[in-house]
């Protein structure tokens, strides 16, 4: 059992001793969580907006329900504020408005003061839902798009972003269009799938340039069960014998039908977003599910089974199809033919149809086994054969809230998260709702009504439970409290209050912060801004500040979840020193020492490549799989993950979720010794094509290689994918194609005969494009294979690593500006344009003409969006000087871009030159490149997979002198600051890998240059020695 779970009862006990510690500070704070962790609040359109008759909005089923079924609101009707809301419930809502007039109508919205409330509390994000009928008043495109509604949400999103609050947008929060309910029964009909997808697409088109987190449905389980089984929520359908006495419905079939259609609508919408919008807009899409945790009423096998059935019928109902493609076995067995079936195509579409899961958790129940029903009066509510209760032997499971169903039980929160981790592949999770209510006691004076210490205890306890689960490995990325404001709480109307801020319904809906709002402000305080300013000031100083030996930039400058690592390649021959890579630096035999070095430095990850021919010696499955090669990589991966670095934290600091944790009890404190694993980032191809395939059909010159590459990749997924969570299909296809097939300087050494490489065969004007075309297609086919067959189960991500310089116009002129743009098109756009738009850049198509292969329509669709992340290698910047069109003779990739590239202008280098003649130190180019990728390619998730500088292998130096690499420290420090600047401007960079851990075999340069932060003595058994930069990195990486 992990230490965090052992500590949890003591941490929760501390909550009972007061919301604050003796110093007036919360004992848990934002600092307890990763800096990139998102804190926010949640809302829903029908509960917040009001203005149902304004701005062109059409009616929803909730408008009908609250007006036609007043009996359901009996306890609201008897409430003292009933005279105020009458039967208008949702119509009145909170009437949140901007004081802005559009035409003759005042549009509903959050008040600007509400966004200020969020910012004042330190919230990072705001989750709200869009009213379907405010966009499409009659629910479908045939009725037209309501531009007033679009304008309303545009203003809301812009207002949030202006204040630095991220919008998390829910597309459906229970308010189906009444027009579709009347037309074909709403979600009872499969017709709604297309109408929902059309509505979602309007939202993607109108708001997707700014919305980066989409939620398709909120709590489909709540909507289906309460709306179609018990009938207590809209549209109020149930069997006639249910307590709600519904006028129509079937509690035994309709809940399953409705949720079946919601699942299919979700999957179709996710597919639409991923195929058409995600690559360009750079967003993520998921679904919000709700679940209780369940405990057996008593220890017995039958009650344990009841717990599992309860989980299957609430959470598994949706997660099983989303992960495994079908409903839980329990549901299929108990609901029988009342449960719809997925076709094979639907099942495949559903599997993995999410980037994240939103989870709403409020409470825990006891579950007691019930015998099988008699087959009469069948209902979803009894199908799972479990009696659910918050009370056992007269004792509640925890303190009860105003709502009779809500009991405070934080431990259930952590147990649910760990259950999801263990049973559903540990998906990325955002807690999209969690909260506690009190009665709306109108007899209380305002100052008393603001004292909600019980809510503080609830949130405090649940945040501690959440932190415990994160430390045990649950992949939770954010937490949204329900709710920012008191609001219209569905069937409870305004009789209860969930808000962190009090709303005075009798005095202009004024807002007042409750004690919990002040508490959250402390928890979510925006710390570190002063530190960041100091770091920027420190950029002007030397590599170390004040001689104290501390780097002025450190891991703490980045989000705690940011990954730092080093990179390598499996094979690192015209070699400058006439050497080859047969031995390289012998990591094949010394990998354990190399892993120890990484962990001692504090590296989070190690990027290495697999040698294709070490797995498939002749390159294809027909030659068999080399088990010895598989065993080698298994050992390397296990060594990375299994063993770790020791470090000590005092007990009041947060403990990241490491592999092994040991406690030492001291007189005054607890020492926590952490052993952290290193994440493997695995590159499948780093330029070492099997010679057997080169001999057989010309390797990447032939499309035959696509299937052989895919087969090789699949062997790797099968053998290593249970532990490898980041796959890179190809490293620098640009380099491989240009130096291997245009200049002929790298393997396989092909080029036109008139090139300087004096190659024996090749065509520099065609082959580079052919080879890279096949690599792009091999990449896309492999990504499709991984996503369809392995990603849902293995929960990994897959991408490709590209290389690009930055380019600065040689002089200020349009022709040189155009040259710089062509240069980046022919280097980065060559790959990013197909990956985001489905075709090569216009400049390439125009200049290269029919020498550039074309994608079929199917290939274009396959390539678009075929990545979870982009690896980016950056080393240097060049000037770009325009060249006139060539004469059509001796055509080659190297001149197609019509740009003369150089690191020197008027005799002055663009930056300090390294040992390699092509490498100039120019950090600002790094920042500009990252922002260019952000602006032009939809801000994809990026990992910097290589960045580094080399020095000459000067054999005359003593070892002590050879270890002094201050230039490398300057290079890394300056580039890390440039990257940090880009991140602060919105570039979505998640990790950084230094090239390279060790001096190694540097391709055409052999062993004449050294890129390593560790010195390798090639003359003395490949012994490793840390250079000065290794010590610098170790300090930089300290937690």
Secondary structure, DSSP 8 states (H G I E B T S, - for coil): --HHHHHHHHHHHHHTT-SS-TTSS-SS-GGGS-TT-EEEEE--HHHHT--TTSTT---BHHHHHHHH-GGGGHHHHTSTTHHHHTT-HHHHTT--EEEEEETTEEEE---HHHHHHHHHHT--EEEEE--HHHHSTTSSGGG---HHHHHHHHHHHHHHHHTT-EEEEES-SS--BHHHHHHH-GGGSTHHHHHHHHHHHHHHHHHTTT--EEEEEE-HHHHHHHHHTS--STT----TTSTT--SS--TTTHHHHHHHHHHHHHHHHHHHHHHHTHHHH--EEEEEEE--EEEESSSSHHHHHHHHHHHIIIIIHHHHHHHHSS--HHHHHHHGGGS----HHHHHHHTT--SEEEEE---EEEEEE-----SSS--HHHHT-EEEESEETTEESS-B-SSTT-B--HHHHHHHHHHHHHHTT---EEEEE----EE--TTS-HHHHT--HHHHHHHHHHHHHHHHHHHTT--EEEEEES-SB----GGGTTSEE--SEEEETTTTTEEEE-HHHHHHHHHT----HHHHHHHHHHTTS-SSBTTTTB-SS-GGGS-TT-EEEEE--S-----TTS--SSSTT-HHHHHHHHHHHHHHHT-SEEEEE--HHHHSTTSSGGG---HHHHHHHHHHHHHHHH--B--EE-TTS-----SEEEEEE-SS-EEEEEEB--EEEEES-SS---HHHHHHH-GGGSTHHHHHHHHHHHHHHHHHTTT--EEEEEE-HHHHHHHHHTS--STT----TTSTT--SS--TTTHHHHHHHHHHHHHHHHHHHHHHHTHHHH--EEEEEEE--EEEESSSSHHHHHHHHHHHIIIIIHHHHHHHHSS--HHHHHHHGGGS----HHHHHHHTT--SEEEEE---EEEEEE-----SSS--HHHHT-EEEESEETTEESS-B-SSTT-B--HHHHHHHHHHHHHHTT---EEEEE----EE--TTS-HHHHT--HHHHHHHHHHHHHHHHHHHTT--EEEEEES-SB----GGGTTSEE--SEEEETTTTTEEEE-HHHHHHHHHT--
